[in-house]
Amino acid sequence: MNLSKKLAAEALGTFWLVLGGTGSAVLAAGFPELGIGFAGVALAFGLTVLTGAFALGHISGGHFNPAVTIGLATARRFPVKEIIPYVVAQLLGAVIASAVLACIASGKPGFDLVAGGFAANGYGDHSPGHYALSAALVCETVLTFVFLIVILGATDKRAPAGFAPIAIGLALTLIHLISIPVTNTSVNPARSTAPALFVGGWALQQLWLFWVAPIVGAIVAGVVYPLITDEK
């Protein structure tokens, strides 16, 4: 598969992840009668990855996340020279998804994107549970580490074939169930960047954490997984 087609798949997959995941938080979570609370948003994120990986994984690998791309490269599963193009494509897909979501959400009278937070990630006063920076940093680093361990294990050539998207989607659902109260859950710099660009202010000021922590967690996983599994 040539690089342009892989980049198109990454942009489309990330678009779907951000539209489906943050869309459920922005559009549906405010209707308790629908049963869309934290659990519903967590499931939405998991389902976007599961369905996106089945639909597009055979084209690009189904990363949809700069931290995943960097973690796979660290584990020598992905060429380093393609990291930057992949990350650019992922960011583009995420920003387009947020633009579409903003257009839809603005159709509701009284909608205020900035005041509502637009599902942006944050800590301190901008954490759903008012968790401190230190808690957010640990949470995002550790959960991204575990996410990459699941991805590396599920896609290992020794693992049962064909089930990786299910394991990865369920892992992302569980990660959201743990960390939505802490940071609104990132583990994905592209997912964090797109809403922050629309919210501005505090969201952009705190965005650094949602790049640093996921990338550190992903790199550590990329080093650890081959060591504990004797992957060649």
Secondary structure as UniProt FT lines:
FT   HELIX           3..23
FT   HELIX           24..28
FT   TURN            29..30
FT   HELIX           32..34
FT   HELIX           38..60
FT   HELIX           66..74
FT   TURN            75..76
FT   HELIX           80..82
FT   HELIX           83..105
FT   TURN            106..107
FT   TURN            109..110
FT   HELIX           113..116
FT   TURN            118..119
FT   HELIX           124..126
FT   TURN            128..129
FT   HELIX           133..154
FT   TURN            157..158
FT   TURN            161..162
FT   HELIX           164..183
FT   HELIX           189..199
FT   HELIX           202..205
FT   TURN            206..208
FT   HELIX           209..229
//
